[in-house]
Amino acid sequence: MPSSSGLVSAVSSDLEKIREAAPLVLSLTNSVVQPLTANLLLAAGAVPAMLNDAEETVEMLRGGTGALLVNLGTVTHEQGAVMQTAVQEANRLNIPWVLDPVAVGALSLRTRLARQLKEQTPRIIRGNASEIMALAGYSSVTKGPESTSSSADALQAARELALHTGAAVLVTGRTDYSTDGHQVVSTENGHPMMSRVTGVGCSMGALTAACAAVSPSPLQAAVSTAVLMGIAGEMAFEQSPAPGSFAVSLLDCLYSLSPEDVARRARILSL
């Protein structure tokens, strides 16, 4: 694993690659967060696409998609079938895909689906502590989609989940942890206001997919996601310390984020 300074440089490199390549991120995501997710991808330099039909999803994947996001936030039986089809096609085409298991462990449909999908070689799994613990088979308690556990509580579960699936796992919280099961990287960027705006976490899943499309490794993509989203959140709060304006500032700050901002603000530690 690179040094902390090497990781910071890699984060800036991933951001520049997204802006240069403009990867198309196909987001099978929940209905609550679609506008923020699409706008956040655009702000980062990626291209969003939102579909709900299996035939069109396969066509889009075959047409040059850079990465796929599978977010279970408002999943239905019908959408679950589309997600299964999309994941199979993404794997056939070697397109990286990200699993965001929203509220897994709390509700039965999404829990069954997530457990099936985790066996289908996601490149990255992103979730809060309760979601990661539940997906790894640990007991967890949630309040709707919110975690009642800390990210540190989920670190062992994250490592086991990464080893089992071959994915990098990104556990988000006050401290974000990225692991491939062997290596662990902690990042401490972000602001509590990010949890006061609906869709920020789910949009982070989409940014994870954009990073996966350009980054040299899933673990580095997870680290880059945590740092970029966290720094943008910090900068947004400095400009707009209330939820409504914060959501807009988050997009503006991600759009204007510079390598100098990353170098100055990134708080990364390889454990």
C-alpha positions in Angstrom: 0.0 0.0 0.0 1.4 3.5 -0.8 2.3 5.9 1.9 -0.2 8.4 3.1 1.4 11.0 0.8 1.2 8.5 -2.0 -2.5 7.9 -1.3 -3.2 11.6 -1.3 -1.5 11.9 -4.7 -3.6 9.0 -6.0 -6.8 10.7 -4.9 -5.9 13.8 -6.9 -5.0 11.6 -9.8 -8.4 9.8 -9.7 -10.2 13.1 -9.6 -8.3 14.3 -12.7 -9.0 11.0 -14.5 -12.7 11.4 -13.9 -12.7 14.9 -15.3 -10.6 13.8 -18.3 -12.4 10.5 -19.1 -16.0 11.6 -18.1 -17.0 7.9 -17.4 -20.7 7.1 -17.8 -22.0 5.8 -14.5 -25.2 3.7 -14.9 -27.1 4.2 -11.6 -29.8 1.7 -10.7 -30.6 3.7 -7.6 -33.5 4.7 -5.4 -36.2 7.2 -6.4 -35.5 9.5 -3.5 -32.0 10.4 -4.5 -31.9 10.4 -8.3 -31.6 14.2 -8.9 -28.8 14.7 -6.3 -27.0 11.6 -7.5 -27.1 12.7 -11.1 -26.0 16.3 -10.3 -23.2 15.0 -8.0 -21.8 12.8 -10.8 -21.9 15.8 -13.2 -20.2 18.0 -10.6 -17.4 15.4 -10.3 -17.0 15.3 -14.1 -18.7 12.0 -14.7 -21.8 11.3 -16.8 -25.0 9.9 -15.1 -27.5 7.6 -16.5 -30.6 6.3 -14.7 -32.6 3.4 -16.0 -35.2 0.9 -14.7 -35.7 -1.4 -17.6 -33.7 -4.6 -18.0 -33.5 -4.4 -21.8 -32.3 -0.8 -21.8 -29.9 -1.4 -19.0 -28.2 -4.2 -21.0 -28.0 -1.9 -24.1 -26.5 0.9 -22.0 -23.9 -1.4 -20.5 -22.9 -2.6 -24.0 -22.7 1.0 -25.2 -19.6 2.0 -23.3 -20.6 2.4 -19.6 -17.7 3.0 -17.3 -19.3 1.6 -14.1 -22.5 0.4 -12.6 -24.1 1.4 -9.3 -26.6 -0.9 -7.6 -28.4 0.9 -4.8 -31.1 -0.9 -2.9 -32.8 2.2 -1.3 -36.3 1.8 -2.7 -35.9 -1.6 -4.3 -38.9 -3.6 -5.5 -39.1 -7.2 -6.8 -39.2 -5.9 -10.3 -36.2 -3.6 -9.9 -34.4 -6.4 -8.1 -34.7 -8.5 -11.3 -33.3 -5.6 -13.3 -30.4 -5.3 -11.0 -29.6 -9.0 -11.3 -29.6 -8.8 -15.1 -27.4 -5.7 -15.0 -24.9 -7.2 -12.7 -24.6 -10.3 -14.8 -24.0 -8.2 -17.9 -21.6 -5.9 -16.2 -19.6 -9.0 -15.1 -19.6 -10.4 -18.6 -18.3 -7.2 -19.9 -15.8 -6.7 -17.1 -17.4 -3.4 -16.1 -16.8 -2.5 -12.4 -19.9 -2.4 -10.3 -20.6 -1.0 -6.8 -23.2 -2.4 -4.3 -24.8 0.1 -1.9 -26.9 -2.1 0.4 -29.2 0.6 1.8 -31.0 -0.5 5.1 -29.9 -4.1 4.6 -30.6 -6.1 7.8 -33.7 -4.1 8.6 -36.0 -5.3 5.7 -36.3 -8.7 4.2 -36.5 -8.1 0.4 -33.3 -6.0 0.2 -31.5 -8.2 2.6 -32.1 -11.3 0.5 -31.2 -9.5 -2.7 -28.0 -8.0 -1.2 -26.9 -11.4 0.0 -27.3 -12.7 -3.5 -25.6 -9.8 -5.1 -22.6 -9.8 -2.8 -21.7 -13.3 -4.3 -21.6 -11.8 -7.8 -18.2 -10.1 -7.6 -18.8 -6.4 -6.9 -15.7 -4.3 -7.1 -16.7 -2.2 -4.1 -19.3 -2.4 -1.4 -20.2 0.9 0.2 -22.4 1.2 3.3 -22.7 2.5 6.8 -21.7 0.4 9.8 -25.0 -1.3 10.3 -25.4 -2.2 6.6 -21.9 -3.6 6.4 -22.3 -5.6 9.6 -25.6 -7.0 8.5 -24.2 -8.0 5.0 -21.3 -9.7 6.7 -23.6 -11.7 8.9 -23.2 -9.8 12.1 -26.2 -8.5 14.2 -26.8 -4.8 13.7 -29.4 -2.2 14.6 -30.6 0.5 12.2 -33.0 3.4 12.4 -34.4 3.4 8.9 -31.4 3.8 6.6 -29.3 5.2 9.5 -26.7 3.3 11.4 -26.7 3.1 15.2 -23.2 1.7 15.2 -19.9 3.4 14.6 -17.7 2.7 11.6 -15.1 1.3 13.9 -17.6 -1.2 15.2 -17.9 -2.5 11.7 -14.2 -2.8 10.8 -13.8 -6.5 11.5 -17.0 -7.2 9.6 -15.8 -5.1 6.7 -12.5 -7.0 6.5 -14.3 -10.4 6.5 -16.8 -9.2 3.9 -13.9 -8.0 1.7 -12.1 -11.3 2.0 -15.3 -13.3 1.3 -16.4 -11.3 -1.8 -13.1 -10.1 -3.2 -14.4 -6.5 -3.1 -13.0 -3.5 -1.5 -15.4 -2.4 1.3 -15.9 1.3 2.2 -17.5 1.8 5.6 -18.7 5.3 6.1 -19.2 7.3 9.3 -17.4 9.8 11.4 -14.2 8.0 10.3 -14.4 6.2 6.9 -12.6 2.9 6.6 -11.6 1.3 3.3 -10.3 -2.3 3.2 -9.6 -5.1 0.9 -9.5 -7.5 3.8 -5.7 -7.3 4.2 -5.0 -3.5 4.1 -7.1 -0.9 5.9 -7.1 2.9 5.3 -8.8 5.3 7.5 -9.9 8.8 6.3 -11.3 11.5 8.6 -12.7 14.1 6.2 -16.3 15.2 6.2 -18.8 17.1 8.3 -21.9 16.0 10.3 -24.1 18.2 8.1 -23.7 15.6 5.4 -26.0 13.3 7.4 -28.7 16.1 7.5 -29.3 16.1 3.7 -31.2 13.2 2.1 -29.2 11.4 -0.6 -25.7 12.4 0.3 -24.7 8.8 1.3 -26.4 7.3 -1.7 -24.7 9.8 -4.0 -21.5 8.8 -2.4 -22.1 5.4 -3.8 -22.4 6.9 -7.3 -19.1 8.7 -6.8 -17.6 5.4 -5.7 -18.6 3.9 -9.1 -17.1 6.9 -10.9 -13.8 6.4 -9.0 -14.0 2.6 -9.7 -14.2 3.4 -13.4 -10.8 5.2 -13.5 -8.8 4.1 -10.4 -6.0 1.5 -10.6 -7.5 -0.6 -7.8 -10.9 -1.0 -6.0 -9.2 -0.1 -2.6 -7.8 3.1 -4.0 -11.2 4.0 -5.5 -12.8 3.6 -2.1 -10.2 5.8 -0.5 -10.5 8.4 -3.2 -14.3 8.4 -2.8 -14.1 9.0 1.0 -11.6 11.8 0.7 -13.2 13.6 -2.2 -16.7 13.5 -0.7 -15.4 14.4 2.7 -13.4 17.4 1.6 -16.3 18.7 -0.5 -18.6 18.3 2.6 -16.1 20.3 4.8 -15.8 23.1 2.2 -19.6 23.2 1.7 -20.3 23.6 5.4 -17.8 26.5 5.5 -19.9 28.3 2.9 -23.4 27.1 3.8 -24.0 25.9 7.4 -27.7 24.9 6.9 -29.1 21.9 5.1 -30.8 23.5 2.1 -28.0 25.6 1.0 -25.4 23.0 2.0 -26.8 20.6 -0.6 -26.1 23.1 -3.4 -22.7 24.0 -2.0 -21.7 20.4 -1.8 -22.1 20.2 -5.6 -20.3 23.5 -6.1 -17.4 22.4 -3.9 -17.0 19.1 -5.6 -17.0 20.8 -9.0 -14.3 23.3 -8.0 -12.2 20.9 -5.9 -8.5 21.2 -6.8 -5.4 19.0 -6.2 -4.2 21.7 -3.9 -7.4 21.4 -1.8 -6.9 17.6 -1.6 -3.2 18.0 -0.6 -4.0 20.5 2.1 -7.1 18.9 3.6 -6.9 15.1 3.1 -6.5 13.2 6.4 -5.5 9.7 5.4 -3.9 7.0 7.5 -2.8 3.5 6.3 -3.4 1.2 9.3 
